[in-house]
């Protein structure tokens, strides 16, 4: 099971959909309290967290959660998945994005590598 911790609702939704379409079971939340509650309900193999979560540094949130389950792996996702729901505003305004959004396949490959360990 994967725990997804991302404050931005649209980013959380897109990442969750990508993972679920690939067959992963995902619990998603936008805050640390929700993550703690989900971890209490069942073991998580992987925590996917954004660099900042609910006014907290993602690394701090990940460290706190990993102390509750030292065997849980962690992936900090700093970029965005290439998805119309996430890119449209930037392209419309002709803003530059750095780093460039990654594909769903690239994201899933990284998740698979981490889970295989």
N, C-alpha and C positions, 0 to 999 in steps of 0.2 A: 504494500500500500504506500502511496505517495502523499505527503503532506505539502500542500502548496500554500505559501504565505506571501500574499501580495496585496497591498493596500488599494491599488488602483483597480476598481471593479472591472473595467474592460480588459485590462491586461490579465487579471485573474481568470476571467471568463475564457479568453482566447487560449491561454496556456492549458487550462483545465480541459477544454475541448480537444486540443491537439493530443494531449496525453490519453484521454478517454477513447478517442477514435483509434488510437494505437493499441488499445486493450488494457491500459493501466487503470487501476482503481485509485481514484483521487479524492482526497478530502481537501477542500479549499476554504481559506478564511482570509480576512483582511487585517487581523490583529493578533497580537501575542496571546491574549486571553483565550481567544478561540482556538489557537493552535494547542495550547496547554490542555484545553478541554478535549480536543480530538485525540491527542496523544494518550490521555487517560482512558479513552474508550477502546484503544487498540494500538498495536505496535506498528510503527511506520518504518519502512525500509529506507526511505529517502525524504529529506526535507529540501524543497525548492523554495528559495527565498529571494526577494528583490534586495537591492543594496540599501534601501530605506523602507521601513515598514512602520506605518502608524507613528510617525515622529521618533523613530528609533533606528539606529544603524542596524542594517540587516545582519552584519557579522555578530553584533551583540545579541540579537534575537536568536541567531543560529547557535551561538555558544551556550546560551541559557537553555535552549531546548535540547541540545545534544547532551548536556549534563543530566537531563532526565532519562535519556536513552543513549548511552555512549556508542552503541552499535549502529545508530542511525547515520547514514551518509548525508552529506550536505552539498548542494549545488547552489551557488549564488549566481543568479541570472541578471546581468547588468543591462543587456540589450533587449531588443524587442523582436518578436516573431513577425515576419513579413505577412501582414494581414490587412485587408482593406479597412477594417475597423480601427486600426492603429496608425496607418500611414496617410490616410486621406487628407487629414487636416494639414499635415506638413507639406504634402505635394501641392495642395491647393494654394498654400501661402508661399510656395517655392522656398521653403526653409531647407537648409541642409541638415542631414542627420548623420551623426558620428557616434559610435560605429554604425555601419549600415545594418539594417535589420537582417536577421538570419532566417533561414527557411525552417519550416516545421520539421523537415527531414534531418537537418543539421542538429536541431534541438533534440529530437528523439534519439539520434545516434549518440549524443553526449549522455543523455539519461541512461540509455542502454549500457554504455561503457561503465558508468558509475555503478549501476546495479550489478553488473557482472564482476566488478571489483578488482 
